[in-house]
Amino acid sequence: MGGPKPVVPVIVGPTAVGKTATVIALSDHWPATVISADSRQVYRRLDIGTAKPTTAERSLVPHLGIDVVDPGQRYSAGRFAADGVGLLAEVPKNRQPVIVGGTGFYVRALADGLFREPPMDRDRRDRVRTWTKGFEGLGRWAARLDSGFAGGGRQRAARVIEVALLTGRSLSWWQQEAKAEGVMRPWYVFLTVPRPVLYRRIEERTRAMLEAGWVEEVERLVSEGVAPDAPGLDAVGYREVMKYLEGGLHRSELLDMIVKSTKRYAKRQETWFRNQLGANPVLSLDATEAPEELAQHIVDKWNARGN
């Protein structure tokens, strides 16, 4: 891309912290367009369990990067980085792009760039993917093969293993030695709340999702032929719903199991953002404040920033 890279607000934080509500409140100040950096909201028909913005919310603030692929298709940080160039260009000149999401690797892909992947034999890659699909110790193997592996779920761990086995180099090595440039300069807004508040929000939201028909959403997908372990359905919460549908959980256990998994996921997100945002400008805000107050803080700091 020619010329200086644009500075773009990036609102990050753990699941259920209030990112969507904050960016909707920003619409009172900016004609914003959101670029979603959420590895689950890219999947069509995974609506309830991914907490996608509602139709009403999207009418207030257009969202790009949502409903990109069908469940069962892989969608990586690398593809997001490639798509993100087009998404940024798609935002009209009179609107403010805002990247919003909790998938740190997606955000970093746009900000820092990803490595130029070496060619990998397709048949060998398919065999590795078949093996990792049903293996339970992916995180441990990923950490053994790549000392830079900082967690991130099954799909991320499988990716680390795939690159290490097929190239003879770790993913973190490739990211350092063969990295492309990012396409924008991030201006981070990190939303946080005290852990008890976050956990209460997670439980309340999970309960609301189940009441809204989360189980039925998954049942429809499976009845349409989506494999139970397909990319998309292997996400936090969906795994537990699938386990319930397969008879491995009682309905009375489902809420607690999803909440426990989501709490662990939120903790990993917080740790990642605290450790990985680097030297980029970071505005840390306490999201116990009302979204309207958070939006005002963001606008004030953005207007006062130096380039």
C-alpha positions, 0 to 999 in steps of 0.5 A, a space after each residue: 500500500 502506498 503512502 502512510 498507513 492509516 491510524 485506526 481505532 481498535 476496540 479490544 477486550 474479553 468476551 462480554 466486556 461490552 465492546 459492541 455496546 461501546 461502538 454503538 454508543 460511538 455512533 452518536 459521535 462518529 459515522 462509524 463502520 465496524 470491521 469485526 475481528 472475531 474468529 467466530 462471527 465470521 461463520 454464517 448461521 452461528 448467530 446466537 452463540 457468537 453474540 453477533 450484533 443484532 439487526 437493529 445494531 447493524 442498522 445503526 453501525 454497519 459491520 464488515 467481516 461478519 457472515 463470511 464463510 459457512 460452518 465447516 470452512 476454515 478461516 484463519 488470521 492469514 485470510 483475515 489479514 488478506 480480507 482486511 485490506 479490502 474491508 478497510 478500502 470498502 469503508 466510505 471516505 466519510 465514515 470512520 473505520 473501527 476494528 472491534 473484536 476479541 480475537 487478538 491474532 486477527 487484530 495483530 494480523 492487520 496491525 503487524 502483518 503476518 508471515 509469508 507462508 512457505 509452500 506446504 504439501 497439500 496431502 501432508 497438510 490434510 493428513 496432519 489436519 485429520 490427526 489434529 481434529 480428534 486429538 485432545 492434547 493439542 495445546 501441550 504439543 503446540 507448546 512443545 513444538 513452539 516455545 512462542 505458543 501463547 495459547 488461543 484454542 484448538 484451531 490455533 494450536 492445530 495451526 502451530 503444530 501444522 506449520 512446525 511439522 510441515 516446514 521444520 520451523 516454528 510458527 513464531 519463527 516464521 512470524 519473526 523472520 518472514 513477516 509482511 507489513 501491516 496495513 494500518 497503525 492501531 490506536 488501541 482501546 482496551 476495555 476491562 472490568 473487574 473479574 467478578 463483574 466480567 464473570 457475572 456478565 458472562 453468566 447473564 449473557 450465556 443464560 440469555 443465549 440459551 433462552 434465545 435458542 442456542 441449542 436449537 441453533 446448533 440442532 438446525 446446523 447438524 440437521 443440515 449436515 454440518 459435522 459436529 466437530 466442524 470449524 465453527 462448532 468447535 468454538 467455546 460454548 458450541 462444544 458444550 452444546 454439542 456435547 449435550 446434544 450427543 448425550 454427554 451432558 445433562 441440560 441442567 449442567 449445560 449453563 455451568 459448563 458453558 460459563 466455566 469454559 467462557 470464563 477460561 477463554 476470557 481470562 486467556 483473552 485478557 492475558 493476551 491483550 495485556 502482553 501482546 499490544 506492545 508499544 502501540 498507543 493503548 487507552 485502557 478504560 473501565 467498562 463498568 462505566 456506561 457505554 455512552 461515557 466510554 464513547 465520550 472518553 474514546 472521542 476525547 482521547 482520539 481528538 487529542 491524540 498526536 499523529 
